[in-house]
């Protein structure tokens, strides 16, 4: 990626944290619904955005739900 390219990752993380804060574990289900809707609408750009949010949401959920001292492999 060149320095001029836009990296939306930080925005996906912000959206994921907000979804998790508002909906807890239900945020993953809501994100899955959004992915299905974007796919049904044939919206590849919207699908890619929600896929990025979904990835960040999974990372957020793992970080929030992991017991202290647990190791992920």
N, C-alpha and C positions, 0 to 999 in steps of 0.2 A: 504494500500500500504506500502510495506517495504521500508526502506531507499535506497536499491539497485535498486528498480524498476525505470524505465525511465518514466518520466512524460512529454509527448509531448505538454502539454497545452501552455507553453511559446512560442513554435515554431508555434503553430497554431495562436496565437495572433499576432506574428510578421508577418506571412504570411497574415493574415486578414488585418492588418493595411496597409501593402504594397499594397494589392489588392485594398483597399478602397482609398488609396492615388492616385493610378494610374487610377482607373476606376470609382470612386465615387459610385453612386447607381447601376451602371451596374455591379459592382463586385458581387452582389448577383446573378444576372442572370448567370454570368460566372461560379460561384461556383455551381449553380444548374445544368448547363450543364456538368460540371466535374463529379458531382454525378451521373447523368444519364449515362454518358459514362462508369464510373467505374462499374455501375450496369450492363450495357449491355455487358461489357467485362467479367463479372463474376469475378471481382477483389475485393474480400471483404476487403483486406488490404488497397488498394487504396481508396475504398469507405469509410472506417473508417477514413482515413486521411482527406479526403475532408469533411466528416461529422464534424470532429473536427474543421476544418477551417471554415466551414459554421456557426457553433455555435459561434465561436469567431467573425466572420464577423457580425453576427446579433447583438452581444453585442457591437461591435465597431460602427456599424451603428446607433444603438439606442443612444449611448453616443454622437455621433457627431451630430445627427439630432434633438435631444431633445432640446426644447427651454429652455433657462436658467430659473431656478426656477420651472420647471415642475416636478411633482412627478409621478413615475410609481407605479402602483398597481398590 
